[in-house]
């Protein structure tokens, strides 16, 4: 019998049977190892993402003591300062103010203007893979594409981009369940180094503004929209982390799923018009962000179970995306699936602001691989990363004949 155990390699290899068991047992489950309430059904997750009795933070209303929680260790302060000032971990009115400013860079028109750059870069990356006869789909295509795009948007020079991905990976380690002290130490160091770099970059952009998002945030601040330097830094880091982490993992998870379902890969190769629906289905089928947490600010009830203020809810995106009440034959990969209300980009006020850009990036890399590497083959079975919340692979070794 499958069991929910986010530290078990067998569960990490395939968590979806365990999710089925959770859904069958009920709508909410207390999980003692993480002191969280697990919510596995699509309808509940979708509703709770929009429920204002829950919040990504509680510090806009309560102290740690009032909320029955212990303040994080002082040694972790650089990470929490960086994390807690980003809009993903803020609630209105601060969230509203920052998102309004950042959303100007993610309007449909702005994102559409990026399409030629994204398409060209995806093609160049795939051409390099083909010339080498293969390589690592993660390191050679999936990773460099979204990192370059978001760095370009932020105005980070190419010569400064090498540490971005390692910084991001170390910071994102803190989003796993019960992170270790080693993970926290890495996250703190990366938070300090990334923040120091951005302080310098902001100082340069104040002297010499450019046509980039950081310059735009400085200009908005100078024109009266309140945005502290810490908020600028936290926003830039959040956009980098969120702007590539999910896209990288959606790409490699997606291709690994295609290699395991050769009939679907053959259909896609025969008909490239399936790319848009394939992007949606692959994000549903093997969800890059498996869990999203919220604090209970005001007592709620789920299926007769009262969840008190101060509790933490873990909404299981991966389970919701496989709920048979919403998706017909959810364990089947179907690139032609029409009705696909997956929640891989979340919902409510914290819906992913970069979702339109992520879709363009995923479609661009998939199309480039289909067009320019039609003989792409898996060279070895990939190794799953030992993470649960952010689901990905260590690499995907491929050959191109």
Residue pairs with C-beta under 8 A, 6 or more apart in sequence:
1 21
2 11
2 17
2 18
2 20
2 21
3 11
3 18
3 21
4 11
4 15
4 18
4 19
4 21
4 22
4 29
4 31
4 38
5 11
5 18
6 12
6 15
6 34
6 177
6 388
6 389
7 388
9 384
9 386
11 18
11 388
12 384
12 386
12 387
12 388
13 384
15 290
15 318
15 388
16 318
16 319
16 322
16 331
19 40
19 316
19 318
19 319
19 322
20 322
22 29
22 38
22 40
22 316
22 319
23 40
23 41
23 319
23 323
26 303
27 39
27 40
27 41
27 44
27 302
27 303
27 305
28 37
28 38
28 39
28 44
28 302
28 303
28 305
28 307
29 37
29 38
29 40
30 36
30 37
30 38
31 37
31 38
31 314
33 177
33 178
34 177
34 178
34 314
35 312
36 293
36 311
36 312
36 313
36 314
37 302
37 307
37 311
37 312
37 313
37 314
38 314
38 316
39 45
39 48
39 302
39 313
39 314
39 315
39 316
40 316
40 319
40 320
40 323
41 319
41 320
41 323
41 325
42 320
42 321
42 323
42 325
42 326
42 327
42 341
42 343
43 323
43 325
43 326
44 302
44 315
45 315
45 316
45 317
45 319
45 320
45 343
46 320
46 341
46 343
46 347
48 54
48 294
48 313
48 315
49 292
49 294
49 315
49 343
49 346
49 347
49 348
49 350
50 347
50 348
51 300
51 348
53 296
53 297
53 298
53 299
53 300
54 294
54 295
54 296
54 297
54 300
54 313
55 61
55 91
55 294
55 295
55 297
56 88
56 89
56 90
56 91
56 293
56 294
56 295
56 350
57 84
57 89
57 90
57 91
57 295
58 67
58 69
58 295
58 297
58 310
59 84
60 90
60 91
60 94
61 297
62 297
64 70
64 71
67 295
67 309
67 310
68 310
69 310
72 80
73 184
75 184
75 188
76 184
76 187
76 188
78 188
78 191
78 192
78 195
79 171
79 174
79 184
79 187
79 188
79 191
81 191
81 230
82 171
82 191
82 194
82 195
82 233
82 234
82 237
83 89
83 171
83 174
83 191
83 234
84 90
84 234
85 228
85 230
85 231
85 233
85 234
85 235
86 234
86 235
86 237
86 238
87 94
87 95
87 98
87 99
87 102
87 235
87 238
88 238
88 242
88 350
90 98
92 349
95 349
95 350
96 349
97 225
97 226
97 227
98 227
98 231
98 235
99 349
99 353
101 216
101 217
101 220
101 225
101 227
102 213
102 217
102 235
102 239
102 353
103 353
104 110
104 216
105 153
105 213
105 216
106 353
106 354
106 356
106 357
108 356
111 356
111 357
111 360
114 149
114 153
114 357
114 360
115 360
115 364
117 149
117 152
118 145
118 149
118 360
118 361
118 364
119 364
119 367
119 368
121 145
121 148
121 149
121 364
122 141
122 145
122 361
122 364
122 365
122 367
122 368
123 368
123 372
125 140
125 141
125 144
125 145
125 365
125 368
126 141
126 365
126 368
126 369
126 372
126 373
127 372
128 140
129 135
129 137
129 140
129 141
129 373
129 398
129 400
130 372
130 373
130 400
132 140
133 399
133 400
133 401
134 379
134 397
134 398
134 399
134 400
135 397
135 398
136 395
136 396
136 397
136 398
137 251
137 252
137 255
137 395
137 396
137 397
137 398
138 248
138 251
138 252
138 393
138 394
138 395
138 396
139 395
141 251
141 365
141 368
141 369
142 247
142 248
142 251
142 252
142 365
142 396
143 165
143 244
143 248
145 247
145 361
145 364
145 365
146 243
146 244
146 247
146 248
146 358
146 361
147 161
147 164
147 165
147 240
147 244
148 161
149 243
149 244
149 357
149 361
150 239
150 240
150 243
150 244
150 354
151 158
151 161
151 164
151 240
152 212
153 212
153 213
153 239
153 243
154 212
154 213
154 214
154 236
154 239
154 240
155 201
155 205
155 210
155 211
155 212
155 213
155 214
155 215
156 164
156 201
160 197
160 201
163 193
163 194
163 197
164 240
165 244
166 190
167 190
167 193
167 194
168 190
168 237
168 240
168 241
168 244
168 245
170 186
170 187
170 189
170 190
171 187
171 190
171 191
171 194
171 237
171 241
172 241
172 245
172 390
173 179
173 183
173 186
173 187
174 183
174 184
174 187
175 389
175 390
176 183
176 387
176 388
176 389
176 390
177 291
177 388
177 389
179 187
194 237
195 233
195 237
198 214
198 232
198 233
198 236
198 237
199 229
199 233
201 214
202 214
202 218
202 229
202 232
202 233
205 212
205 214
205 215
205 218
206 218
209 215
209 218
209 219
213 236
213 239
214 232
214 236
217 227
217 232
217 235
218 232
220 227
221 227
221 232
239 354
242 352
242 354
243 354
243 357
243 358
245 288
245 390
246 288
246 289
246 344
246 352
246 358
247 358
247 361
247 362
248 392
249 288
249 390
249 391
249 392
249 393
250 279
250 282
250 283
250 288
250 344
250 358
250 362
251 362
251 365
251 366
252 382
252 392
252 393
252 395
252 396
253 282
253 286
253 288
253 391
253 392
253 393
254 278
254 279
254 282
254 283
254 285
254 286
254 362
254 366
255 369
255 396
256 286
256 378
256 382
256 393
256 396
257 282
257 285
257 286
257 333
258 264
258 265
258 268
258 282
258 333
259 265
259 378
261 333
264 333
264 334
264 335
267 274
267 335
267 336
268 274
268 275
268 278
268 335
268 370
269 370
269 374
272 367
272 370
272 371
274 335
274 336
275 363
275 366
275 367
275 370
276 359
276 363
277 335
277 336
277 337
277 338
277 340
278 335
278 366
279 359
279 362
279 363
279 366
280 337
280 340
280 342
281 333
281 334
281 335
281 337
281 340
282 333
282 335
282 362
283 342
283 344
283 345
283 362
284 321
284 327
284 337
284 340
284 342
284 344
285 321
285 333
286 318
286 391
287 317
287 318
287 321
287 342
287 344
287 391
288 344
288 390
288 391
288 392
289 317
289 344
289 346
289 389
289 390
289 391
290 316
290 317
290 318
290 388
290 389
290 390
290 391
291 314
291 315
291 316
291 317
291 318
291 388
291 389
292 314
292 315
292 317
292 346
293 312
293 313
293 314
293 315
294 312
294 313
294 315
295 310
295 311
295 312
295 313
296 307
296 308
296 309
296 310
296 311
296 312
296 313
297 309
298 309
299 306
299 307
299 308
299 309
300 306
300 307
301 307
307 313
317 343
317 344
317 346
318 391
320 326
320 343
321 327
321 330
321 342
321 343
321 344
322 330
322 331
323 330
324 330
326 341
327 337
327 339
327 340
328 339
345 351
345 352
345 355
345 358
346 352
352 358
369 376
373 400
375 400
375 401
376 398
376 399
376 400
377 398
377 399
377 400
377 401
378 396
378 397
378 398
379 397
379 398
379 399
380 397
382 393
382 394
382 395
382 396
382 397
383 393
383 394
383 395
384 392
384 393
384 394
385 391
385 392
385 393
385 394
